[in-house]
Structures are given as structure tokens and as C-alpha cells.
């Protein structure tokens, strides 16, 4: 009987696993044969998020040269490297370009076709354009993967779940807001992938409350302006007259930081320095449960600060009062935050040159404006300053911190569940919009079509409307008949709309306190509530507790998702190649 593998989710993560299966196929016994079943209602390669049938106005938020789906020598893995072109090399584009998402979808489809072509002749791939709804079967026997609308299941010796971003049932607050909207004829759009949202109820000229200031907001902004016929004439927005007025706020009250608009000249900081494999192993060896803020964050903060000051002291020496060697020696031995702050204050005279993660994370903390209009001008100045700094190589220490963020992420993935705060902080600093998008935001603000609400934005349903306030502007409130939650749904097994994952959880799969599926960080095997890994079920991606920043990554940066894909693929092939691995149906 031929071995059978089912991969549920044929987007970039599923494609990455398929590519690693092809790269490691020598691990299968010669002539054994293998059927790989890809289950996804969306096209293999791009999947749902990167499908080519979406608006070309929606961009990737990475430069084309910073996107690859292929491994290189920087990836620490057991399997062979199979290099391939980056997005800009494949598409023949300028490396600095921010391309539309349909272009990335085409790149992913090509990568999928290449992975299929690289498989041995006795390995066959079958795509099933259905939704998987359940996995059943004994731990030591063949699994059954049931598809919506199909009477018979797929039989599998191993199942890999690469489900990507999933829809979720609303939490208590969202359910209450939706019920209020239905009762009062209002519009409430809960968290969703923006390209899938029906924006037609958002009427021209009317105020719309938007909660969320990250990448989902940027997509919303684009679809409700250029997507409705508006255009930009330089730094001026020319409206079509079909735009609503967006009142946007969030916990921070500011947009994500702009992508850095220059290249790092000279040597990058020598990373890792304070959070590398040895420190990660020491954290894993600690008894009990790790507390991120207490046990992990001090190492993260020190690593990010090290990268920042290495660049500042070695490249911008004129802005420091101490030689790098002397500063580094003292920095390495100081763990008390107050002592480190004193060292930095003495050695770095300009506060703008100091690394202050608390101020970065909450720039409006304690800031108050006397009027709504004063805040509009103040936040425009904030965005303008961010754009200047992120495009000025005089502040190349910011680029060094970006590289440290990537290094740290690679280590944190080994720790499993670290809570949700880190992922938001990383995205806010390292995965913000391209500079042109923030310049468009400024133009829309000047045109009066985007209005800023402030930090810790609160929304209440009262008086037949939604009402938003923020402590940033005491006494100001705005009322609207529409509210948009501009963010992706939280990845939680308890509220997911994915029936397979929900059934898996009900059947005994373990989850973290935040609702992420618990998996073995070594190879992605799904854990049960006693911590026992399932021999035949694997999971990778944002619904797990070893989620990474994305399914693809920058070239030559270690590619943590690639390492995960390789480990899972090799574990699957080892299982399928073992005599007991292919259980009787």
C-alpha cells in the first residue's frame, strides 16, 4: 500500500512543507511511492491570503528583494538547501518595489509548481478544492481526513495542518456590538481579512469608526479611497466624493512605524550577543513555566539595545561620549535597568539616540491635547518625523534594531508559547507599511478624510450609535453609525470557525491560555493535554504556539519558518519510511 500524506492548507506554508518534502525525498525508501493530498478551497501556492483575484491596489508591505520562499545557507536545518529566486529576481522588478499582492500570488503559484516538479516520479500530488472539516483515527493507525460535501475521507499515514489565518467567532465584546448594530440598524464589521470584507455599507461622506491602526487599517484606507475612485496628485489627495470619513484609533493611537527606506552600509551588528542558542537552551531548561516579561524580555531588551548601540558607537561616533569597547564592556555586565539607563545617559547625550522600548511601544502615553484639531496636527508631525527618521541613514541604529528583532524572533520561536504582546511589538516596529502609504495617510488627513482619535480608544454602543473617545483628547467624542474592527481575528482554537481545528481541540488537543494550538517546537507534532505528541498529526503556522512572523522571510536571515518546515517534513518522511509508519487502512 502506498504511503499517504494529507496537507490541509495549500497556501505559502503548505507550499513550503511540500518544497521541503521534495528536498528531503531521499529519506523515503526507493520505490515506496507516496500520495500527497493538498486540501484547500483556494488555489495551491497563494491560498486565500495571496490569491491573485484581489485588488492590485493592495500591496505587500515588504520590498520585493526582501521576500523569498526558498532556503539558503543561513537556515539552520538538517535538510538540504534548495535555493531559488527572490520575488524581485523572479518578477524582474526593482528590488525596492512594493508590489501588489496578486504578483506575490503568482510567485507563490510558480514556487508550488516548482516544488511539485522536484518530487520523485513515484510521488503524486492531488489537490482537493474542498474544506477539511475533521480528522479522526487512532494514534497508531491511519488517519481519516473528512472533507465538506464528500462522503468518504482521505486516508493518511500523516496529516500536516498549515491552516494559515483563520476566521473566528466573535468574542463577548464583538458579539455584543454586532447585536447592538442589528438592533439599531448600524454597521459593525468584526475582525476580518480586509480584502474579504464587504465595505459597501460604509456610505460616502459618513463617519466610520475604525479600531486598529496596523496593516489591516492601511488596506481599509486604500480600498475606501483609491478603491472608490480617488487619486493622489503628488502629496494632495483628490477625492472622488464616494469616500467615508475614517475616525481611527487604537491602543497606541499611532500607525505602525514606516518601513526603513535605506540600506545598511558596512558590517551588521554581531548577532546574537545576549539571546542566542545557548541562552535559549538555558531558558528551556528552567523548571516550571516561563514568564515572558520576567524571564525572557530582559534578554530581548538587552539584545535589541546592543544592536542599537553597536551601530551608534561604531558608525556615528560623533554622537557618543565613550569608546565602543569601554561602553560594550560595561553594557554587558549591567542587568539592572536603572543602572543601564544611567550608563546610556552618560555615554549618549541626545535622548533621540537612546534605545527606549517603552517609549517606542507607547509614544502617546501621558500625552494630552487640548482639542481634536490640535491632535490632528500633532499626529501628522509625529508621522512626518517617523518618515524622516526611517529614511535617514544617520539613524541607521534603527536598521540595526530591525536586524536584532529578526534574530530574536528566531530564538523566541524555540520557546513555544510566549504570549501575544511580543508579536504585536515586533509587527509595530519591524512590519509596518511602506513609506508611501504613510505619505498617503498624511494626504488623507489633510483632506479631512482620515481623522485621528487617539490612544486607548474606547468604543461604546449607546444612544442608537457607536461612540468613540480617547484620553489623548479629553472631552472629545465622535459618534458614528458604522464601526470597523481593523485587525485579523485572534487565532484561538476555542472560537475558530475552522471546524477541523475546533474538533481537534474538542478531541483533546492542547491549547495555550491565549487559545493557540500547542505543538512540539522540535517538529510541529500536535500535543495533547498531557503534553504527549501525536505521532501522525503536525501543525505549523499562526494558529500554533510556535508561530513565526510569516510563511516566508527575508533572504539570508535564517528563515525560522523554513527551519520549521524542514523539521516537520523530515519527521513526516521518517514516519512514512518506517515499516510501522504505513499502518493498514
N, C-alpha and C positions, 0 to 999 in steps of 0.2 A: 504494500500500500504506500502510495506517495505521501510524503510529509505535506502538511498544510499549515500555512501561516495566514492569519487574518490581521490586517492593519485597519483599524477603524479611525478614519480621518486621513484624507489623501491630500491635505494641504502641504505647506512647506515642511512641517515637522514629519509628516508621514513620508513625504518625498525624501527627506534627509535620512530616515531609517532605511528606506528602500535603497538609497545610494550606498549606505554602509553595508547592507546585505550583499549588494553586488561586489563591493570592495573586499569583503571578507568571505566570499562564497567558497574559497578553497577549504574552509573549515567543514564543509559538507562532504560526506563520503562520495567518491566518484560514482556517477550513475544513479544516485539515490533518487534524484528528481525532487522537485518542490513546487507546489502550487501556492502562489501568493495572491490573496484576495484583498483588494483595496475596497473599502466600503465608505462611500461618501456621496451624497446627492449632488455635490458640486464637482467641477472638473478636477481631475488629478493634476497636481502641481500647484496652481494658485489657490485651489479650495475656495472657501467662502470669502475670506477677507481680501484676498488679492485677485479675485475673479476679474476677468478682462471686461465684463459687461458692467462697468461702473463709470461714473463721470470722470473724464480726463482732467477736470479741474482739481480733483483730489490728488495731492502729491504724496510721495514718500517723504518722510522727514529726515532722511539720510541722503548725503551726496552719493551719486552713482558709483563713485570709486570706493565708497565705504561699505558696499553691500556685496557679499558673496555667499553662495550656498555650498562652497567647496572647501575641503580641508586643505591645510598646508602644514609645513614643518613645525609651526608654532603650537599645534594642537597636541596635547599630551594624551595619547591613546595607544591602545595595543594594536589596533588595525593599521593597514597600510594607508598612506596618504594618496589621495587621488585629486590632484589639483585641477582647477578649471578657471574659466574667466570670471572676473568680477562683472557686475551689471554694466558698468560703463565700457568695459572691454567687449562684452558680448554685443551690446547695442550700438557700439561705435559712437558713444556720446562723450562730451566733455566730462572729465572726472568731477567737476564742481557742480554738475547739473543736478537739480532736484526734479526727478521725472514723475510723471503721472503714474498712479498705481496700476493702470492697465499694462503699462510697459513692464513693470515688475512681474505682473501676472504672466506675461508672455515669456519672460526669462525663466520663471519657475516651471512653466509647461515644458520649455526646452530642456531644463535640468531633469525633469521627470522622464522625458523621452530618452535622454542620455543614460539615465540610471537603468531603465528597462533594457536598453540596448547592450549595456555592460554585463547583464546577467548571463550565466552559462546557458547553453541551449536547452538543458533539461529543467530549467526553471521557467515557469509560465506565470504571467501576471494577468489577473482578471479584475476588471473594475466593475463594481456593483453600484449603480447610481441610486442607492436607497439609504435610508437612515437605519442604523443599527439600534435596536430597542432593548436587547437583553443578552447577557452572556450567562450560560449555565454549564454544568458539567462538574464531575468530581475533580479533586485536586490532582489525582494521579492519572486521570484519563482524558480523553479528547473533550475539548470544549465545544459548545454549540453557540453560535452567534446568530441570533434571530433578527431578521430584517423586517421593517414595516411593510405589510402587504404581501409578504412571501410566506407560503405555507411550510416550507422546510428550512431548517437552519443551515448555515455553513458550518462544516466540521473543521476544527482547528486543533493542531497539536500545541500551538501557542497563539496568544492574542496580544497585540500591542495597541494600546489606546493612545492616539495622537489627536485628541479631540479639538485642540485649539481653543479659541474664545467661545464661550457658550452663553446662551440666553439663560436668564434666571427669573424665577418668580419674584415678585416684589417683596421687600421686607415690610415690616409693620408700618413704617412711616410712608413708604411708597404706596402701599395698598390703601392707606387712609387718604392720601392725597388724590389717588385715582378715583376712589369712591366719591370724594367731595366734588371732583371735576364732573363726574357723571351726574351727580345730583343737582349741580348748578349750571350745567351747560358750558363748562370750562374745558380747556385743553390741557392735559397733563401727559407729557412724553417721558416715560421712565427710562432708566439707563438702557442704552442700546448701541449697537454699531451704527454710527450716524448714517452711513450710506444705505442702510436698510430702513431707516425711519421715514414715515410718511409725514412730510413737512407741510403738506398742502393746507392743513387747518390753521397755520400761522399766517395771519392775514396782513396785507400791506398796511403800513402806517401804524399798526397797533403795537403796544408794548408787549414784549415777551421776556419773562424772567428766565435767566439761564444760570443754572447752578453747576459750576465746573469751568475751569479756566485752562485746561490742558489741551491735548491734541484733538479730543472729540469736539471741544468748542471751536477750534480752528476749522475743522471740517464743516461744522454747522454754519459758521460765519461765511465760509466760501459758498456753500450751497444756497444760502439765503440772500446773497449779494450778487456775485458774478453768475451764480447759478440761476438767478432770476433776471438776468439781462443787464446788470450794472457793469461798469468798466472803470479802469484806472487810467487817468491821464497824468503820467508822472506820479507825483505824490498826492494827487487830488482824485477823490472818488466821484465818478459821475453816476448818479443813481438812475435806475430805470423807473422808479416810482412804485415798484412791486415789493420793496423790502419792508419787513417789520423793523421795529426799533428794539435792539437787544440790550437788556439790562443784565450785565454779567457780574457774578461774584463767586467766591469760593472760600475755602478755609484760609488760604494765604492771601487771597484778594488780588493776586498779580498773575500774569501769564507765565508759563514755563520760560526759562531762560533761552535766549536765541542760540541756535547752532553757532559754533565758533567759525568765523569766516576767514581764517588764515591757516597756514601750515606751520608746524613746529620746526624751526631750524635748529640744527645741532642735535646733540645726543638727548634722548628722552631720559627722564629720571630712572635711576636703577631700581626697578621694582621686581618683586616685592621686597620690602625692607622690614616692616613691623607686622605684616599679616601675610605670611607665605604658607607653604605646605606644612612646615614644622609647627607653626602657631595653630594652624587649623587642626592638625592631629592632636595637639595638646588640648584644644577645646573639646574635641570629640571624646577624648579620654576622660574628661571630667565626669564625676558621678552626678547623677540627677539631671534635671532639665536645665538647659542653658537659658539664661535671661539675656535677651539681645542688648538691652540698654546697659545692664550691669557687666556682662561678661564679654560681649563682642564689640559693642560700639566704641569703647576706649581704644581698641586696636585699630578699628576702622578710621576713627578721627585722627589718630597719630599717623597712620599711613597716608591719608589724604593731605594732612599738613606737611608731612615730609616731602611729598612730591611738589607741593606748592613752594616750599621754602628752598628746596634744591634748585628749582628753576630760578627763583628770585635772586638767590645769593650767587649763583654761578653765571647768570646771564645779565641780570640787572643789578650789578654790584653797587652802582652809584646810589641805589635806594636803600642800602643797608649800612649798619654801623659796625659790623663784625665780619670777620672772615668766615667762609663756609665751614672749614674744618673745625674751628672753635665752636661755631653755632651747632653743627651736627653732633659733636661730642656731648654737649650739654643737653641738646634736644633729646638725644637717645636715652639719657638717664633720668629724665624728668617725666613722671607719670601723673603728678598732681596737676589738675587743670589750672589752678591759680598760679602755681609756680611756672608752668609753661606759658601762661599769659604774660607773666612778668618778664620772662626771658624774651618773648617776642616783642613786647612793648619797648624793651631796652635796645633791641637789635634792629627793629623795623620802625622807623619814625612815622611813616604815613599810615594811618589806620586803613586806608584803601588797599594797602599792600599786605594786610594781615588776613590769614585764613580764619574766618569766623563762621562755622557751620550753623550756629544758632541764628545769627543774623541773616545768613543766606536762606535758611529754611522759612523764617517768618519776618520778611522785610517790613511789614506793616504793624508788627507787634508794638502796642502802645502808641501808635501814631494816630492823631486825630486831626480832622479837617473841620473848618468852621462852616462849610457849605458844600453841597453836592458839586457845584461848578468848580470850586477850588480843588476838590479832589480830582475832577476830570483833568484839570491842568497838571496837578501833581503827579498823577499816574502816567500821563503822557511823558512828563520829564523822566520818570523812572524808566519807562520803556526805551526812550531815546538814549539814556545813559547806558542801559544794558546793551543796546545795539552798538554804540560806540566802543564800549569796552570789549565786547565779544568779537569785534572786527579789528582790534588794535593789538598788534604783536607786542607792544610794550607791556601788555598784561598777559604774556604767554604763560604765566604761572597758572592761569585758568585752564589752559590746554593740558598742562601737566597734571592738574587735578582730575581732568577728564580721563586721562590715561590711568590714573590711580583708581578711579571709580571702576573702570573695566577690570583692572587687576583684582580689586577687592571682590567684585561680583563673582569672578571665577572661583575664589576661595569660599565665599559665603554659600554658594550652591552646594558645597560638600557638607554643609551643616544641617541641611534639611529645613525644618520649619523655623524661620526667624521672624515671623510676624509680617505685617503689611507695611509698616512705616518705611522701612528701608527701600522697598520697591518704588514707593511714591517719591521719596527723596532723590533716588537715583534718576528717575524719569524727569523730575523737575530740573535737575542740574545738567543731565547728560543727554536727554532725549527730547529736547524741546523743538519748537518749529524752526524752519529755515528763516534767516533774517528777512527775506522779502515778505513773509507772512506777517511779521510784526510791523513792518512798514505799512502793510495794508491795514492792519489793525489801527495804527495811528491815523491813517487817512479816513477810515470809517468813524473813528472817534471825533475827528474834526468836523466830519459831515453830520454828526449828531445821530448816526445810525447804530453806534455802539456806545453804551453808557456804562460806566464802572460803578458798582455798588459798594465794594469794599471787602475786607477780610471777615472771616467768621460770619458769612452771610447766613441769615436766618430767614426761613420762609414759613409763613403761617397761612392757613386757609381760614378766612373769616370774612364775614360781610358779603358773601357771594363772590369773592375774588381771592386771588393769591396776593399776599403782601410780603415784601422783602425789606429787611433792614440790615444794618451792619454797624458795629461800634466805631468803625472808621469815620463815619459821618454821623455824629449823634443827632437825633431828631429827624433824620431824613428817612422817608419810606416811599416805596413805589408800589403801586397796585397794578395788577395785570390779570387778564383772563386766560393767559397761557403760561405754562411753566415747563421748561425743558431741563431734564437732568442730563447734562453733557458729560457723560462718562460711560465706560463699559460696565456691564453688570459685574458684580463681585463674583469671583469664581468660588462657589460654595456648593458642596455636594448635597447639602440639606435642602437648598432651594433651586437647584438647577432644573431647567426644563428638559435637559437631556435624559430620556428615560433609562438609557443604559447605565449611566453613571449613578442615577438615583437608585436603580435596582441593585447595583453593585454595593452601594452604601447600605441599603436595607438588608443585604445578604451577609453583612459582617465586615466589609472593608473599613479600614480605619481612616479617620479624618482628624485634622488639627482643630484647635479651638476656633480658627478662622474659617473652617469649612473646606480646607484643601485636602485632597486625597493623599494619604501617606504612602510613600513608596521607599524602597531601599535605595539610598543615594548611590550605591555602587553600580546598579544595573537597571533601576527603574521597576523592579518587581513590586507589585501591589502588596501592601501589608494588611494583615487582619488586625483585629483589636487586641490581640495578644502579642503583636509585633512580629508575627510569623509571615515570611514572604510566600506568596503564591508561586508555585513552580512554573506556572504556564500563563500567568497574566502580568502584563507590563503596562506602564503608563508613563508618558512624557508630556510636558507642556505646562501651560499656565494653570491648569486645574489640579496640579500636584504640588507637594511641599518642597520640591527641588526645581521649581520653575526658574527659568532664566529670563534675560531681558528680551529675548525674541528667538524665533526659529532659525534666523541667520544672523550673521555678525560681520564685523569689520575684518578684512584680511590681516593676517599676521598678528592677531591679538589673542591667540589661544583658543578662541571659539568654544566656550563651555558647552553650548548646545551640541556641537559636533562630538565632543567627548562623550556626552550622554548618549547620543545616537549610536556611537560606535560600541559603547559598553553594552547597550541593550541588544544591538544586532548580534554581537558576538555571543551573548548569553543565549539568545534565541537559537543561533546556529549550533551552539554546543548542545542545547537541549534536543534539537531536531536530529543531530548527528548521532546521539547516543542510542544504543539499541533499545533502551526502555523509553526513549523520548517519544517515539511514534506509537502511541497507545492504540489498541484496537478500537474501532468505532463502536 
